[in-house]
């Protein structure tokens, strides 16, 4: 789960800058956690304590109201009478990582990812983005090779994962739709040989940098086995104590490769 949070924090400094370099500094004075981290922690807390997903997300969103939520989601957080609003964005994908560790089968991953998306992203595209991300993390943490991950995600969701980061980068721009950012985020992992390389790839596309690095980082942590210690230290220094407590509890219960 820390891989998703690390990607979010690293990508946050480059949001809307159109950054296309790979050699950017990983951490700057403006590197911070955003709504991606807040909602990832909320989903983890819900799984740990058997809380309703919507209730947990509203709880955390209310306590961290300035994390960069989009307008409709911010309204949803504030008003418990608002139901799912059919979002086809990548918000359900950015928060789904804990599901991939709590689940024990492909079927359970897909079902629980859909449940975690349903309070807001109850569209086909939004749900598919969450399911594809969760399945990629699950396959990575259970020891599948990249070619298997690529093939399974492409077959189940119709994503074109045959492209490379270098092919995508020159023409890519900010796009928060799940179908135009989740496949690209997965490719950023598939094209990398390390956790750091996965996150750098995601930022270098110049799109929705925090969310795309969050998704790529989540899969990379599961595949490569850990977040590098220097990155972990920088990330932990930027998180509230209660977030760190949830991460620690979640890791103790579900582990990284269990």
Residue pairs with C-beta under 8 A, 6 or more apart in sequence:
1 40
1 44
1 97
1 98
1 101
1 218
1 221
1 247
1 250
1 251
2 221
2 227
2 232
2 235
2 247
2 251
3 97
3 195
3 217
3 218
3 219
3 220
3 221
3 222
3 227
4 36
4 37
4 40
4 94
4 97
4 214
4 215
4 217
4 218
4 221
5 33
5 36
5 37
5 40
5 41
5 214
5 217
5 235
5 239
5 243
5 247
6 195
6 199
6 217
6 221
6 227
6 231
6 232
6 235
7 198
7 199
7 202
7 210
7 212
7 213
7 214
7 215
7 216
7 217
7 218
8 33
8 34
8 36
8 37
8 40
8 94
8 210
8 211
8 213
8 214
8 217
9 27
9 31
9 32
9 33
9 34
9 37
9 210
9 234
9 235
9 238
10 26
10 27
10 31
10 199
10 203
10 213
10 217
10 231
11 199
11 202
11 203
11 209
11 210
11 211
11 212
11 213
11 214
12 30
12 31
12 32
12 33
12 34
12 209
12 210
13 27
13 28
13 30
13 31
14 24
14 203
14 206
14 209
15 208
15 209
15 210
16 174
17 206
17 209
18 173
18 174
18 206
19 203
19 204
19 206
19 209
20 169
20 204
20 205
20 206
21 204
22 200
22 201
22 204
24 200
24 203
24 204
26 196
26 199
26 231
26 234
27 234
31 234
31 238
32 238
33 67
33 238
33 239
33 243
34 67
34 68
34 210
35 61
35 67
35 68
35 69
35 73
35 91
35 94
36 94
36 95
36 210
36 211
36 214
37 67
37 214
37 239
37 243
38 60
38 61
38 64
38 67
39 57
39 60
39 61
39 91
39 94
39 95
40 94
40 95
40 97
40 98
40 214
41 60
41 243
41 246
41 247
42 53
42 56
42 57
42 59
42 60
42 61
42 95
43 53
43 56
43 57
43 95
43 96
43 97
43 98
43 99
43 116
44 98
44 246
44 247
44 250
45 51
45 56
45 60
45 246
46 52
46 53
46 55
46 56
46 57
47 98
47 99
47 102
47 250
48 246
48 249
48 250
48 253
53 115
53 116
53 118
53 119
54 119
57 77
57 95
57 119
57 120
58 76
58 77
58 80
61 67
61 69
61 73
61 74
61 77
62 77
62 78
65 74
65 77
68 210
69 77
70 89
70 91
70 176
72 85
72 87
73 87
73 91
73 120
75 82
76 82
76 85
76 119
76 120
83 119
84 118
84 119
84 120
84 121
84 122
85 120
85 122
86 121
86 122
86 123
86 126
87 120
87 121
87 122
87 123
87 126
88 121
88 123
88 124
88 125
88 126
88 177
88 178
88 179
89 121
89 126
89 176
89 177
89 178
90 126
90 129
90 176
90 177
90 178
90 181
90 182
90 208
90 211
90 212
90 215
91 120
91 121
91 126
91 211
92 113
92 116
92 117
92 120
92 121
92 126
92 127
92 129
92 130
92 178
93 129
93 130
93 132
93 133
93 178
93 181
93 182
93 185
93 211
93 215
94 211
94 214
94 215
95 116
95 130
96 113
96 116
96 117
96 130
96 133
96 134
97 133
97 134
97 137
97 218
98 250
98 254
99 109
99 112
99 113
99 116
99 134
100 109
100 113
100 133
100 134
100 135
100 136
100 137
100 138
100 141
100 218
100 222
101 137
101 141
101 250
101 254
101 255
101 256
101 258
102 112
102 254
103 109
103 112
103 134
103 138
106 135
106 138
109 131
109 134
109 135
109 138
110 131
110 134
110 135
112 134
113 127
113 130
113 131
113 133
113 134
113 135
114 127
114 130
114 131
116 130
117 126
117 127
117 129
117 130
117 131
118 127
120 126
121 127
121 129
121 130
121 178
125 177
125 178
125 179
126 178
128 157
128 178
128 179
128 182
129 178
129 179
129 181
129 182
130 178
131 156
131 157
132 153
132 156
132 157
132 159
132 182
132 183
132 186
133 182
133 185
133 186
133 215
133 218
133 219
135 152
135 153
135 156
136 149
136 153
136 186
136 189
136 219
137 218
137 219
137 222
138 222
139 148
139 149
139 152
140 149
140 189
140 219
140 220
140 222
140 223
141 222
141 223
141 256
141 257
142 257
143 257
144 152
146 190
146 223
149 186
149 190
149 219
149 223
150 161
150 190
153 159
153 161
153 183
153 186
154 160
154 161
154 162
159 179
159 182
159 183
159 186
160 183
161 183
161 186
161 187
161 190
163 187
164 187
164 191
165 187
165 188
165 191
165 201
165 204
165 205
168 184
168 187
168 205
169 204
169 205
169 206
172 184
172 205
172 206
172 207
173 206
173 207
174 206
174 207
174 208
175 181
175 207
175 208
176 208
176 211
181 207
181 208
181 211
181 212
181 215
182 215
184 205
184 207
184 212
185 202
185 211
185 212
185 213
185 215
185 216
186 215
186 216
186 219
187 201
188 198
188 199
188 201
188 202
188 205
188 212
188 213
188 216
189 198
189 201
189 216
189 219
189 220
189 223
191 197
191 201
192 198
192 200
192 201
192 216
192 220
194 220
194 224
195 217
195 220
195 221
195 224
195 226
195 227
195 228
195 231
196 228
196 231
197 220
198 216
198 217
198 219
198 220
199 213
199 216
199 217
199 220
201 216
202 209
202 212
202 213
202 215
202 216
202 217
203 209
203 212
203 213
205 212
217 227
221 227
221 256
222 256
222 257
225 256
225 257
226 232
226 256
227 235
236 244
239 247
